[in-house]
């Protein structure tokens, strides 16, 4: 489920089989705005992301394509932003701004794609491991990408048990990296990460859920992990509502035991 900045509720349903259908549903009655089949070439869709401004949907998949399905009210056709022709399978994607999409491949690299230019922006980037001591020299698979509220930043959850924060104005290295302490048990895969909306401009705060059952948080200024909750099973999905109640944030998480966690 995704909520746009205009308050419109857009539900995204992803078919994980070879039919590759993405459905965009709006409203409590589930009115279908878009039901489009994105035919994977020998793979499946791996990620979908709703535009922060419109009903357009970005999707990426095993076949190496990053596509934008149009706002159903525009009547435009699907746009292929990038195609590696299977050389790199994409595992995560999100809208980094109104016009750019971040997509991560199985090689650990993150591409920034400009929808207006129809090609990757200059560079792209990958975590090299120099900020991790001790630690791996590569991230493995990027499980999830999230954009900072207002743009400018990106958070990535990694299969190697790391969470990284990136300033999109300077992507030569992450501005913050969160990992287990040297004497702590490994977290396993980090499955999801979300910005909480706390902190001032550029002082991004995030929460994350890991295979070990850890729900943790950290910020750009304070990158050491602050444990919030420890479950007995993996926490694999998170959603945050910013500014709820008295101005704080509300968090909902889903676990492998089919339980929901709630914090405010």
Phi and psi restraints in degrees (value plus and minus 20) as a CYANA .aco file:
   2 UNK   PHI    -152.3  -112.3
   2 UNK   PSI     123.4   163.4
   3 UNK   PHI    -138.4   -98.4
   3 UNK   PSI     104.0   144.0
   4 UNK   PHI     -96.7   -56.7
   4 UNK   PSI     146.5   186.5
   5 UNK   PHI     -85.0   -45.0
   5 UNK   PSI     -40.1    -0.1
   6 UNK   PHI    -104.6   -64.6
   6 UNK   PSI     -22.3    17.7
   7 UNK   PHI      71.0   111.0
   7 UNK   PSI     -17.4    22.6
   8 UNK   PHI     -97.0   -57.0
   8 UNK   PSI     114.9   154.9
   9 UNK   PHI    -113.1   -73.1
   9 UNK   PSI     103.6   143.6
  10 UNK   PHI    -143.2  -103.2
  10 UNK   PSI      99.0   139.0
  11 UNK   PHI    -115.4   -75.4
  11 UNK   PSI     119.3   159.3
  12 UNK   PHI    -136.2   -96.2
  12 UNK   PSI     106.5   146.5
  13 UNK   PHI    -137.8   -97.8
  13 UNK   PSI     104.7   144.7
  14 UNK   PHI    -133.4   -93.4
  14 UNK   PSI     103.3   143.3
  15 UNK   PHI    -103.9   -63.9
  15 UNK   PSI     102.6   142.6
  16 UNK   PHI    -112.9   -72.9
  16 UNK   PSI     -11.0    29.0
  17 UNK   PHI    -122.3   -82.3
  17 UNK   PSI    -191.2  -151.2
  18 UNK   PHI     -92.3   -52.3
  18 UNK   PSI     -26.7    13.3
  19 UNK   PHI     -90.5   -50.5
  19 UNK   PSI     -49.1    -9.1
  20 UNK   PHI      39.0    79.0
  20 UNK   PSI      17.4    57.4
  21 UNK   PHI    -110.9   -70.9
  21 UNK   PSI     112.6   152.6
  22 UNK   PHI    -129.5   -89.5
  22 UNK   PSI     107.1   147.1
  23 UNK   PHI    -135.2   -95.2
  23 UNK   PSI     114.0   154.0
  24 UNK   PHI    -129.7   -89.7
  24 UNK   PSI      97.8   137.8
  25 UNK   PHI    -135.0   -95.0
  25 UNK   PSI     120.8   160.8
  26 UNK   PHI    -147.7  -107.7
  26 UNK   PSI     119.1   159.1
  27 UNK   PHI      65.9   105.9
  27 UNK   PSI     146.7   186.7
  28 UNK   PHI     -85.9   -45.9
  28 UNK   PSI     -46.8    -6.8
  29 UNK   PHI    -107.8   -67.8
  29 UNK   PSI     -17.8    22.2
  30 UNK   PHI      48.9    88.9
  30 UNK   PSI      19.1    59.1
  31 UNK   PHI     -82.3   -42.3
  31 UNK   PSI     107.5   147.5
  32 UNK   PHI    -100.8   -60.8
  32 UNK   PSI      94.7   134.7
  33 UNK   PHI    -109.1   -69.1
  33 UNK   PSI     -52.8   -12.8
  34 UNK   PHI    -171.8  -131.8
  34 UNK   PSI     113.0   153.0
  35 UNK   PHI    -157.0  -117.0
  35 UNK   PSI      77.6   117.6
  36 UNK   PHI    -144.9  -104.9
  36 UNK   PSI     114.5   154.5
  37 UNK   PHI    -110.4   -70.4
  37 UNK   PSI     103.7   143.7
  38 UNK   PHI    -125.8   -85.8
  38 UNK   PSI      83.6   123.6
  39 UNK   PHI     -94.3   -54.3
  39 UNK   PSI      89.7   129.7
  40 UNK   PHI     -92.2   -52.2
  40 UNK   PSI     129.1   169.1
  41 UNK   PHI    -118.2   -78.2
  41 UNK   PSI      62.6   102.6
  42 UNK   PHI      60.3   100.3
  42 UNK   PSI      -4.3    35.7
  43 UNK   PHI    -166.0  -126.0
  43 UNK   PSI    -179.0  -139.0
  44 UNK   PHI    -160.7  -120.7
  44 UNK   PSI     144.3   184.3
  45 UNK   PHI     -91.0   -51.0
  45 UNK   PSI     121.1   161.1
  46 UNK   PHI    -136.2   -96.2
  46 UNK   PSI     -42.0    -2.0
  47 UNK   PHI    -174.5  -134.5
  47 UNK   PSI     123.6   163.6
  48 UNK   PHI    -152.6  -112.6
  48 UNK   PSI     130.9   170.9
  49 UNK   PHI    -169.6  -129.6
  49 UNK   PSI     112.0   152.0
  50 UNK   PHI    -105.6   -65.6
  50 UNK   PSI     119.0   159.0
  51 UNK   PHI     -81.7   -41.7
  51 UNK   PSI     122.2   162.2
  52 UNK   PHI     -91.0   -51.0
  52 UNK   PSI     -32.4     7.6
  53 UNK   PHI    -138.6   -98.6
  53 UNK   PSI     -48.1    -8.1
  54 UNK   PHI    -151.7  -111.7
  54 UNK   PSI    -192.2  -152.2
  55 UNK   PHI    -113.8   -73.8
  55 UNK   PSI      -8.4    31.6
  56 UNK   PHI     -87.6   -47.6
  56 UNK   PSI     129.8   169.8
  57 UNK   PHI    -147.3  -107.3
  57 UNK   PSI     108.9   148.9
  58 UNK   PHI    -114.6   -74.6
  58 UNK   PSI     120.1   160.1
  59 UNK   PHI    -160.8  -120.8
  59 UNK   PSI     130.2   170.2
  60 UNK   PHI    -160.2  -120.2
  60 UNK   PSI     133.6   173.6
  61 UNK   PHI    -170.7  -130.7
  61 UNK   PSI    -199.1  -159.1
  62 UNK   PHI     -82.6   -42.6
  62 UNK   PSI     -43.3    -3.3
  63 UNK   PHI    -101.7   -61.7
  63 UNK   PSI     -18.9    21.1
  64 UNK   PHI      69.0   109.0
  64 UNK   PSI      -8.9    31.1
  65 UNK   PHI    -124.3   -84.3
  65 UNK   PSI     124.0   164.0
  66 UNK   PHI    -137.2   -97.2
  66 UNK   PSI     102.4   142.4
  67 UNK   PHI    -147.5  -107.5
  67 UNK   PSI     137.1   177.1
  68 UNK   PHI    -139.1   -99.1
  68 UNK   PSI     100.3   140.3
  69 UNK   PHI    -108.5   -68.5
  69 UNK   PSI     111.0   151.0
  70 UNK   PHI     -91.9   -51.9
  70 UNK   PSI     142.8   182.8
  71 UNK   PHI     -76.9   -36.9
  71 UNK   PSI     104.1   144.1
  72 UNK   PHI     -77.3   -37.3
  72 UNK   PSI     -44.6    -4.6
  73 UNK   PHI    -101.2   -61.2
  73 UNK   PSI     -31.9     8.1
  74 UNK   PHI    -104.8   -64.8
  74 UNK   PSI     -48.1    -8.1
  75 UNK   PHI      55.3    95.3
  75 UNK   PSI      -5.8    34.2
  76 UNK   PHI    -105.0   -65.0
  76 UNK   PSI     146.0   186.0
  77 UNK   PHI    -112.0   -72.0
  77 UNK   PSI     146.2   186.2
  78 UNK   PHI     -83.5   -43.5
  78 UNK   PSI     125.9   165.9
  79 UNK   PHI    -136.4   -96.4
  79 UNK   PSI     104.7   144.7
  80 UNK   PHI    -107.8   -67.8
  80 UNK   PSI      90.7   130.7
  81 UNK   PHI    -100.6   -60.6
  81 UNK   PSI     -56.0   -16.0
  82 UNK   PHI    -175.5  -135.5
  82 UNK   PSI     125.8   165.8
  83 UNK   PHI    -165.7  -125.7
  83 UNK   PSI      94.7   134.7
  84 UNK   PHI    -110.7   -70.7
  84 UNK   PSI     -19.2    20.8
  85 UNK   PHI      35.0    75.0
  85 UNK   PSI      19.8    59.8
  86 UNK   PHI      65.6   105.6
  86 UNK   PSI     -25.2    14.8
  87 UNK   PHI     -86.7   -46.7
  87 UNK   PSI     -53.6   -13.6
  88 UNK   PHI    -151.8  -111.8
  88 UNK   PSI     105.5   145.5
  89 UNK   PHI    -108.6   -68.6
  89 UNK   PSI     112.6   152.6
  90 UNK   PHI    -109.7   -69.7
  90 UNK   PSI     119.3   159.3
  91 UNK   PHI    -137.4   -97.4
  91 UNK   PSI     -36.2     3.8
  92 UNK   PHI    -174.6  -134.6
  92 UNK   PSI     132.2   172.2
  93 UNK   PHI    -179.0  -139.0
  93 UNK   PSI     130.0   170.0
  94 UNK   PHI    -178.2  -138.2
  94 UNK   PSI     139.3   179.3
  95 UNK   PHI     -96.4   -56.4
  95 UNK   PSI      99.6   139.6
  96 UNK   PHI    -104.5   -64.5
  96 UNK   PSI     -44.2    -4.2
  97 UNK   PHI    -179.5  -139.5
  97 UNK   PSI    -191.7  -151.7
  98 UNK   PHI     -84.0   -44.0
  98 UNK   PSI     -48.9    -8.9
  99 UNK   PHI    -139.0   -99.0
  99 UNK   PSI     -23.0    17.0
 100 UNK   PHI    -143.7  -103.7
 100 UNK   PSI     128.2   168.2
 101 UNK   PHI    -144.6  -104.6
 101 UNK   PSI     115.2   155.2
 102 UNK   PHI    -120.0   -80.0
 102 UNK   PSI     112.8   152.8
 103 UNK   PHI    -154.7  -114.7
 103 UNK   PSI     115.6   155.6
 104 UNK   PHI    -134.0   -94.0
 104 UNK   PSI     116.7   156.7
 105 UNK   PHI    -124.9   -84.9
 105 UNK   PSI     154.0   194.0
 106 UNK   PHI     -88.1   -48.1
 106 UNK   PSI     -30.5     9.5
 107 UNK   PHI    -105.0   -65.0
 107 UNK   PSI     -19.4    20.6
 108 UNK   PHI      65.9   105.9
 108 UNK   PSI     -24.0    16.0
 109 UNK   PHI    -107.9   -67.9
 109 UNK   PSI     129.9   169.9
 110 UNK   PHI    -135.0   -95.0
 110 UNK   PSI     103.8   143.8
 111 UNK   PHI    -121.3   -81.3
 111 UNK   PSI     117.6   157.6
 112 UNK   PHI    -123.9   -83.9
 112 UNK   PSI      96.1   136.1
 113 UNK   PHI    -129.7   -89.7
 113 UNK   PSI     105.8   145.8
 114 UNK   PHI    -114.2   -74.2
 114 UNK   PSI      95.8   135.8
 115 UNK   PHI     -84.0   -44.0
 115 UNK   PSI     -51.8   -11.8
 116 UNK   PHI     -91.2   -51.2
 116 UNK   PSI     -57.9   -17.9
 117 UNK   PHI    -103.3   -63.3
 117 UNK   PSI     -42.9    -2.9
 118 UNK   PHI      52.2    92.2
 118 UNK   PSI       2.0    42.0
 119 UNK   PHI    -174.6  -134.6
 119 UNK   PSI     145.4   185.4
 120 UNK   PHI     -82.2   -42.2
 120 UNK   PSI     122.6   162.6
 121 UNK   PHI     -87.8   -47.8
 121 UNK   PSI     147.1   187.1
 122 UNK   PHI     -75.7   -35.7
 122 UNK   PSI     112.6   152.6
 123 UNK   PHI      68.3   108.3
 123 UNK   PSI    -119.3   -79.3
 124 UNK   PHI      72.4   112.4
 124 UNK   PSI     150.6   190.6
 125 UNK   PHI    -175.5  -135.5
 125 UNK   PSI     143.2   183.2
 126 UNK   PHI    -167.0  -127.0
 126 UNK   PSI     125.8   165.8
 127 UNK   PHI     -93.7   -53.7
 127 UNK   PSI     107.2   147.2
 128 UNK   PHI    -119.3   -79.3
 128 UNK   PSI     -32.4     7.6
 129 UNK   PHI      72.5   112.5
 129 UNK   PSI     -21.3    18.7
 130 UNK   PHI     -89.1   -49.1
 130 UNK   PSI     -39.2     0.8
 131 UNK   PHI    -106.6   -66.6
 131 UNK   PSI     -25.0    15.0
 132 UNK   PHI    -126.3   -86.3
 132 UNK   PSI     102.8   142.8
 133 UNK   PHI    -164.9  -124.9
 133 UNK   PSI      92.7   132.7
 134 UNK   PHI     -97.7   -57.7
 134 UNK   PSI     149.2   189.2
 135 UNK   PHI     150.1   190.1
 135 UNK   PSI     155.6   195.6
 136 UNK   PHI     -93.2   -53.2
 136 UNK   PSI     139.8   179.8
 137 UNK   PHI    -114.3   -74.3
 137 UNK   PSI     -17.0    23.0
 138 UNK   PHI    -168.3  -128.3
 138 UNK   PSI     140.2   180.2
 139 UNK   PHI    -104.5   -64.5
 139 UNK   PSI     -35.1     4.9
 140 UNK   PHI      51.4    91.4
 140 UNK   PSI    -160.4  -120.4
 141 UNK   PHI    -107.8   -67.8
 141 UNK   PSI     117.6   157.6
 142 UNK   PHI    -103.2   -63.2
 142 UNK   PSI      95.4   135.4
 143 UNK   PHI    -100.7   -60.7
 143 UNK   PSI     -55.1   -15.1
 144 UNK   PHI    -173.2  -133.2
 144 UNK   PSI     122.6   162.6
 145 UNK   PHI    -139.9   -99.9
 145 UNK   PSI     118.6   158.6
 146 UNK   PHI    -155.6  -115.6
 146 UNK   PSI     120.9   160.9
 147 UNK   PHI    -115.0   -75.0
 147 UNK   PSI     124.6   164.6
 148 UNK   PHI     -89.3   -49.3
 148 UNK   PSI     125.0   165.0
 149 UNK   PHI     -77.1   -37.1
 149 UNK   PSI     109.3   149.3
 150 UNK   PHI      66.5   106.5
 150 UNK   PSI     -24.7    15.3
 151 UNK   PHI      63.1   103.1
 151 UNK   PSI     158.4   198.4
 152 UNK   PHI      72.7   112.7
 152 UNK   PSI     -40.3    -0.3
 153 UNK   PHI    -155.4  -115.4
 153 UNK   PSI     139.8   179.8
 154 UNK   PHI    -163.6  -123.6
 154 UNK   PSI     117.6   157.6
 155 UNK   PHI    -135.2   -95.2
 155 UNK   PSI     120.6   160.6
 156 UNK   PHI    -149.3  -109.3
 156 UNK   PSI     115.3   155.3
 157 UNK   PHI    -123.4   -83.4
 157 UNK   PSI     110.4   150.4
 158 UNK   PHI    -135.7   -95.7
 158 UNK   PSI     127.5   167.5
 159 UNK   PHI     -88.6   -48.6
 159 UNK   PSI     -38.1     1.9
 160 UNK   PHI    -104.9   -64.9
 160 UNK   PSI     -12.6    27.4
 161 UNK   PHI      66.3   106.3
 161 UNK   PSI       9.8    49.8
 162 UNK   PHI    -143.3  -103.3
 162 UNK   PSI     137.4   177.4
 163 UNK   PHI    -148.8  -108.8
 163 UNK   PSI     110.7   150.7
 164 UNK   PHI    -142.7  -102.7
 164 UNK   PSI     127.7   167.7
 165 UNK   PHI    -135.1   -95.1
 165 UNK   PSI     114.6   154.6
 166 UNK   PHI    -144.9  -104.9
 166 UNK   PSI     118.4   158.4
 167 UNK   PHI    -115.9   -75.9
 167 UNK   PSI      96.6   136.6
 168 UNK   PHI     -90.2   -50.2
 168 UNK   PSI     -25.9    14.1
 169 UNK   PHI    -106.6   -66.6
 169 UNK   PSI     -33.0     7.0
 170 UNK   PHI    -173.2  -133.2
 170 UNK   PSI      71.3   111.3
 171 UNK   PHI    -122.3   -82.3
 171 UNK   PSI       1.2    41.2
 172 UNK   PHI     -91.6   -51.6
 172 UNK   PSI     -42.5    -2.5
 173 UNK   PHI    -180.1  -140.1
 173 UNK   PSI     135.8   175.8
 174 UNK   PHI     -86.0   -46.0
 174 UNK   PSI     126.9   166.9
 175 UNK   PHI     -99.8   -59.8
 175 UNK   PSI     -37.3     2.7
 176 UNK   PHI    -175.7  -135.7
 176 UNK   PSI     125.3   165.3
 177 UNK   PHI    -156.7  -116.7
 177 UNK   PSI     111.1   151.1
 178 UNK   PHI    -137.7   -97.7
 178 UNK   PSI     109.4   149.4
 179 UNK   PHI    -170.7  -130.7
 179 UNK   PSI     145.4   185.4
 180 UNK   PHI     -81.3   -41.3
 180 UNK   PSI     129.3   169.3
 181 UNK   PHI     -83.5   -43.5
 181 UNK   PSI     140.4   180.4
 182 UNK   PHI     -78.3   -38.3
 182 UNK   PSI     -55.0   -15.0
 183 UNK   PHI    -118.4   -78.4
 183 UNK   PSI      -9.8    30.2
 184 UNK   PHI    -116.8   -76.8
 184 UNK   PSI     139.5   179.5
 185 UNK   PHI     -88.7   -48.7
 185 UNK   PSI     125.4   165.4
 186 UNK   PHI     -84.8   -44.8
 186 UNK   PSI     132.9   172.9
 187 UNK   PHI    -105.2   -65.2
 187 UNK   PSI     -37.8     2.2
 188 UNK   PHI      53.7    93.7
 188 UNK   PSI    -180.7  -140.7
 189 UNK   PHI     -77.9   -37.9
 189 UNK   PSI     117.5   157.5
 190 UNK   PHI    -114.7   -74.7
 190 UNK   PSI      97.2   137.2
 191 UNK   PHI    -110.8   -70.8
 191 UNK   PSI     -51.1   -11.1
 192 UNK   PHI    -171.0  -131.0
 192 UNK   PSI     135.9   175.9
 193 UNK   PHI    -166.7  -126.7
 193 UNK   PSI     124.7   164.7
 194 UNK   PHI    -163.3  -123.3
 194 UNK   PSI     121.4   161.4
 195 UNK   PHI     -97.3   -57.3
 195 UNK   PSI     120.8   160.8
 196 UNK   PHI    -117.0   -77.0
 196 UNK   PSI     -32.7     7.3
 197 UNK   PHI      65.5   105.5
 197 UNK   PSI     -19.3    20.7
 198 UNK   PHI    -102.6   -62.6
 198 UNK   PSI     147.1   187.1
 199 UNK   PHI      64.0   104.0
 199 UNK   PSI     145.3   185.3
 200 UNK   PHI    -102.5   -62.5
 200 UNK   PSI    -192.5  -152.5
 201 UNK   PHI     -80.9   -40.9
 201 UNK   PSI     104.1   144.1
 202 UNK   PHI      63.8   103.8
 202 UNK   PSI     -36.6     3.4
 203 UNK   PHI    -112.0   -72.0
 203 UNK   PSI      53.9    93.9
 204 UNK   PHI     -94.5   -54.5
 204 UNK   PSI     116.4   156.4
 205 UNK   PHI    -132.7   -92.7
 205 UNK   PSI     115.7   155.7
 206 UNK   PHI    -155.1  -115.1
 206 UNK   PSI     137.7   177.7
 207 UNK   PHI    -140.9  -100.9
 207 UNK   PSI     135.2   175.2
 208 UNK   PHI    -167.6  -127.6
 208 UNK   PSI     135.4   175.4
 209 UNK   PHI    -141.8  -101.8
 209 UNK   PSI     119.0   159.0
 210 UNK   PHI    -144.9  -104.9
 210 UNK   PSI     146.2   186.2
 211 UNK   PHI     -80.8   -40.8
 211 UNK   PSI     -51.5   -11.5
 212 UNK   PHI     -91.9   -51.9
 212 UNK   PSI     -26.5    13.5
 213 UNK   PHI      72.7   112.7
 213 UNK   PSI     -16.2    23.8
 214 UNK   PHI     -97.7   -57.7
 214 UNK   PSI     111.3   151.3
 215 UNK   PHI    -127.8   -87.8
 215 UNK   PSI      91.8   131.8
 216 UNK   PHI    -144.9  -104.9
 216 UNK   PSI     148.7   188.7
 217 UNK   PHI    -162.7  -122.7
 217 UNK   PSI     137.5   177.5
 218 UNK   PHI    -182.6  -142.6
 218 UNK   PSI     153.3   193.3
 219 UNK   PHI    -158.4  -118.4
 219 UNK   PSI     150.9   190.9
 220 UNK   PHI     -82.0   -42.0
 220 UNK   PSI     -59.4   -19.4
 221 UNK   PHI     -97.0   -57.0
 221 UNK   PSI     -55.3   -15.3
 222 UNK   PHI    -143.4  -103.4
 222 UNK   PSI      64.3   104.3
 223 UNK   PHI     -98.0   -58.0
 223 UNK   PSI     -28.3    11.7
 224 UNK   PHI     -87.8   -47.8
 224 UNK   PSI     121.8   161.8
 225 UNK   PHI     -87.9   -47.9
 225 UNK   PSI     113.7   153.7
 226 UNK   PHI    -130.1   -90.1
 226 UNK   PSI      86.7   126.7
 227 UNK   PHI     -85.6   -45.6
 227 UNK   PSI     112.1   152.1
 228 UNK   PHI    -124.3   -84.3
 228 UNK   PSI     -52.9   -12.9
 229 UNK   PHI    -184.1  -144.1
 229 UNK   PSI     127.5   167.5
 230 UNK   PHI    -144.5  -104.5
 230 UNK   PSI      96.9   136.9
 231 UNK   PHI    -123.3   -83.3
 231 UNK   PSI     148.8   188.8
 232 UNK   PHI    -108.4   -68.4
 232 UNK   PSI     -32.1     7.9
 233 UNK   PHI    -149.4  -109.4
 233 UNK   PSI     147.6   187.6
 234 UNK   PHI     -81.7   -41.7
 234 UNK   PSI     121.8   161.8
 235 UNK   PHI    -121.7   -81.7
 235 UNK   PSI      91.3   131.3
 236 UNK   PHI    -134.0   -94.0
 236 UNK   PSI     -23.4    16.6
 237 UNK   PHI    -173.2  -133.2
 237 UNK   PSI     117.4   157.4
 238 UNK   PHI    -153.2  -113.2
 238 UNK   PSI     128.8   168.8
 239 UNK   PHI    -161.7  -121.7
 239 UNK   PSI     120.6   160.6
 240 UNK   PHI    -146.7  -106.7
 240 UNK   PSI     113.2   153.2
 241 UNK   PHI    -129.7   -89.7
 241 UNK   PSI      95.7   135.7
 242 UNK   PHI    -109.5   -69.5
 242 UNK   PSI     120.2   160.2
 243 UNK   PHI      58.1    98.1
 243 UNK   PSI       1.3    41.3
 244 UNK   PHI    -100.4   -60.4
 244 UNK   PSI     135.4   175.4
 245 UNK   PHI      41.3    81.3
 245 UNK   PSI    -140.2  -100.2
 246 UNK   PHI    -107.5   -67.5
 246 UNK   PSI      -0.1    39.9
 247 UNK   PHI      85.5   125.5
 247 UNK   PSI     -20.6    19.4
 248 UNK   PHI    -107.4   -67.4
 248 UNK   PSI    -181.2  -141.2
 249 UNK   PHI    -138.1   -98.1
 249 UNK   PSI     130.4   170.4
 250 UNK   PHI    -137.1   -97.1
 250 UNK   PSI     117.8   157.8
 251 UNK   PHI    -145.5  -105.5
 251 UNK   PSI     116.9   156.9
 252 UNK   PHI    -145.0  -105.0
 252 UNK   PSI     113.5   153.5
 253 UNK   PHI    -148.3  -108.3
 253 UNK   PSI     130.8   170.8
 254 UNK   PHI    -135.8   -95.8
 254 UNK   PSI     122.3   162.3
 255 UNK   PHI    -136.6   -96.6
 255 UNK   PSI     148.5   188.5
 256 UNK   PHI     -85.6   -45.6
 256 UNK   PSI     -40.0     0.0
 257 UNK   PHI    -105.2   -65.2
 257 UNK   PSI      -8.1    31.9
 258 UNK   PHI      40.2    80.2
 258 UNK   PSI      18.5    58.5
 259 UNK   PHI    -131.6   -91.6
 259 UNK   PSI     135.3   175.3
 260 UNK   PHI    -130.0   -90.0
 260 UNK   PSI     117.0   157.0
 261 UNK   PHI    -125.7   -85.7
 261 UNK   PSI     122.8   162.8
 262 UNK   PHI    -153.5  -113.5
 262 UNK   PSI     110.6   150.6
 263 UNK   PHI    -159.0  -119.0
 263 UNK   PSI     128.0   168.0
